[in-house]
Amino acid sequence: MVLSPRRPMRGHILSIACAAALLGAGGERACGQQRFEASYRATLAGLPVGSGSVVLDIAGDRYAMEASGQAMGLMRMFASGSGEATARGAISGGKFLPASYALNIRTRNKIQEVKMALVGGAVQRLVLEPPFEPSTDHAPLTEAHKRGVLDPLSASIVAGAGPNGLAPEACQRRMPVFDGRMRFDLTLAYKRIETVRTAQGYEGPAIVCAVTFTPIGGHEKEKFAIKFLRENRDMEIWFAPIAGTPFLAVYRIAVPTMLGPAVLQATRFVAGRTTQTGAAGARTQ
C-alpha cells in the first residue's frame, strides 16, 4: 500500500472545514470529525517484507488521508526504502473526489516524487521527480487518460452498499487510477464474505472482491510485472467497514506469485470520532 503525517497542515484544513460546518449545521456535533487509522503488514510466502499505516480524517464533505510504509525483514537484503503519501479532496454522492495527491519514495539510490492537483477528477497540474521520459517501450499516455481518475490512495476507500455496507454491489465497480506515471483500471467483482479479526480494532465481516488489473497508458508494455498483473485472475481485495461512516477500507490484499502469496493485511483497524483539535474520541471500532 502506498504509504508520515503532516498533521499541522491537515489540522488547519480541517479546522476551517469545521468552522464552515458550524455555520451550516450548528453546535459541537458539526465540529466532530471521523478518524480511521489502520496498520498493515506485508508478507511474501509468509515472510515479512514490509509494513505500513494509513490515517483518514473525514470532516463534513472533506477528507484527508496520509499513509506511510517501509521495507522490512528479508526485503532489506534486496532493497531498502520507505515512502509517504497524502491525498485530500471532497466527498460528493458517496464518492471521494481528490483535489491533491503527493507521493515521496526514498531508496538507497534515489528519491521519487509525485505532486498532483486535480479538479473534477481531471489532472490539472503534475510534477514528477525524476521527470517521466517515456520511450517506445511505453504505451502512450494521453491527456484523456488523466481525466475521470482517482489517485491510488483515494481509491483505497470505497462506498459500502446495503444495510451493513457489505452487499455484493459494494464490489461491482471499476476504479480508474492514475499514479502520476501510469493510468490503469482496477475492476472488482463480488466473491464472498469472510469473518476477520485484527489484533486491535475491528472484528466482524469483510467483503472479498476479485480484482483484475488493466493497464491503460504510461506503462512499459513488455515489463514482466505488468504482464503478470494483467493476466492474474486470482487477486483479491478485502474491504471492512469504517465505523460511523458509509465507507469501506482495505483490510487485505492478496496476490498469488511464483514465490508464494504476496499479502498485505491489517493488524490494526480502528475508527472513532474526534474533535477539531484532533483528540481521539471515546467511541472506537
ABEGO torsion letter per residue (X at the ends): XBXXBBAAAAAAAAAAAAAAAAAAAEEAAAABBBBBBBBBBBBBGGBBABBBBBBBBBBEABBBBBBBBBBBEAAAAABBBBBBBBBBEBBBGGBBBBABBBBBBBBAABBBBBBBBBBGGBBABBBBOBBBBBBAABBBBBAAAABGBBBAAAAABBBBBEAAGABAAAABBBBBBBAGABBBBBBBBBABBBBBBBABEBBEBBBBBBBBBBBABGBBAABAAAAAAAABAABBBBBBBBBGBABBBBABBBBBBAAEBBBBBBABBBBBBBBAAGBBBABBX
